[in-house]
């Protein structure tokens, strides 16, 4: 069962492959719930999530939620 986040959200989409990136960046994508190119995940807008996004901006596309 998926729990919907409350409050502000961020939608992240993986747009580039993790192949050829450092293991730390690959782990960050996994932590964001992204498994493949085109995969999208909606996450709560929290400092921890913002920090993960800041580590892999070249691999993802970000869309602000409500």
C-alpha positions in Angstrom: 0.0 0.0 0.0 1.5 3.3 -1.1 1.2 6.2 1.4 0.4 9.5 -0.3 2.6 12.4 1.0 0.8 15.4 2.6 1.8 19.0 2.1 4.1 20.2 -0.6 5.5 17.6 -3.0 8.2 17.3 -5.6 7.9 15.1 -8.7 11.2 13.7 -9.9 11.7 11.9 -13.2 14.9 10.1 -14.3 16.0 11.4 -17.7 19.5 10.0 -18.0 21.0 6.6 -17.3 22.8 5.7 -14.2 25.4 3.7 -16.2 28.8 5.3 -16.0 28.1 7.2 -12.8 29.6 6.7 -9.4 28.1 4.2 -7.1 27.1 7.0 -4.7 25.0 8.7 -7.4 23.4 5.4 -8.4 22.5 4.8 -4.7 21.0 8.3 -4.6 18.7 7.5 -7.5 17.6 4.3 -5.8 16.9 6.2 -2.6 14.7 8.6 -4.6 12.8 5.6 -5.9 14.0 5.9 -9.5 14.8 2.6 -11.2 15.0 3.4 -15.0 14.8 6.2 -17.5 11.3 7.7 -17.6 10.4 6.5 -14.1 8.7 9.1 -12.0 8.2 9.4 -8.3 6.4 11.9 -6.1 8.2 12.7 -2.9 7.5 15.1 0.0 9.3 18.4 -0.1 11.7 18.0 2.8 15.4 19.0 3.3 16.6 15.3 3.0 14.9 14.9 -0.4 16.2 18.3 -1.6 19.7 17.2 -0.6 19.4 14.0 -2.6 18.1 15.9 -5.6 21.1 18.3 -5.3 23.5 15.3 -5.7 22.0 14.1 -9.1 20.5 17.1 -10.9 22.2 16.0 -14.2 20.3 12.7 -14.1 16.8 13.9 -13.2 14.1 16.4 -14.0 12.3 18.2 -11.2 8.7 19.5 -11.1 7.4 21.3 -8.0 4.1 20.1 -6.6 1.4 22.0 -4.7 
